């Protein structure tokens, strides 16, 4: 056999392999670009939705000063920045917006300790 024919055959096989590798790499890059575009669209949509929701938040101001002043006058010792039961109940009522005091002074049962 002619060595030039063998050399041409080996060169053709190498060229086909290199071409196939290039096509595969181009396909992978195009696929990754499509995925990146989709992720970018989702990120933009989520950021816009979050921005709208954050912009719609409005603070609610509640004054519990008069009720709490009575507690401070009768219970003047506060340690570790903790409230007593009545003060905690007043703060919880202010936070939940429930100003109904007909439920009495019962506090909910404490959570079970976890280990």
N, C-alpha and C positions, 0 to 999 in steps of 0.2 A: 504494500500500500504506500501511497504517496504520503510523506510526512506533512506536507502542506495541507492536505485534506484533513488529516487528524488535527492539526493545529487550528484550522478553520472551524472544525466541529467543536473543539474545546472552547474556542473563543465565542462561538454562537451560544453554547450552553451557559457560559459565564455571563454573556450579555443578557440572555433570557432571565437568568437568576437575578441579576442586578436590576433589570427592568421590573420584574415581579416585586422585588423588595421595595423599589421606589413607589410603585403603585400602591402597595400595602401601607407604606408610610404616609403617602398622601391621603389615602382613605382614612387612616387613623386620625390624622390632623384635622380633616374635615369633620369627622365624627365628634372629636373633642370640641371643635369650634361650635358645632350645633348645640352640644350639651352646655357649654359655657354661656351661649346666648339664652338658652332656656333658663338657666340658673339666674342670670342677670335679670331676666324679665320677672321671675318670681320674687327675687330680692326687691326689685323696684316696687312691685305691687304690695308686698308686705310692708315695706317702709312707708309707702303712701297711706296704707290702711292704718298703720300704727300712728302716723302723724295726725291723721284725721281723728282717731280716737283720743289721743293725748290732747289735741286742741279742744275737744268737746268736754273735757273734764272741767268741772267748776268746783271750787272749794266751798265747803259749807261751814259757816262759822256759828258756833253755839256758845252761849255764855252760861256757865254754871256757877258764876262767882257768888251770888247771894246764898245759894244753898250750901256751898262749900265753906263760906266764911263762918257759918255756924259751927261746922265741924272743926274748923281750925281753932275757934275760940274754946271749944270744949275739950279738944284733944290736941294739945300743942306740941307733943313730942312726936316727931317724924324721924325715923332712922332709915338710912339706906335708900332714901327717896322712894319709899313705899307708902301707898295709901292704906288707910284703914278700910273696913268693909263698906261703910257708907260712902266714903269718898270714891272707892272703886266702882261702886254701883252708879254713882252720879256720872262718872266719866264714861262708863259703858253705855248709859242711857244717852249721853250726849253723842257718842260715836255712832250708835245705831239709829239715832233719831227718834227713839222710843222715849217719850217724856211721860208716859203713863206710870204713875206711882201706885196704882191700885194693886199691883202684884205683891205688895208688902216688902219686907226687907230681906226676903230669902234670897240667898245667893245660890247659883247652880252648884251641883255637886262637883267636887274637884275631879280632874282626870285621873285615871288609874296610873300609878307610876310604872314606867317602863324600864327594863334593864337591858 
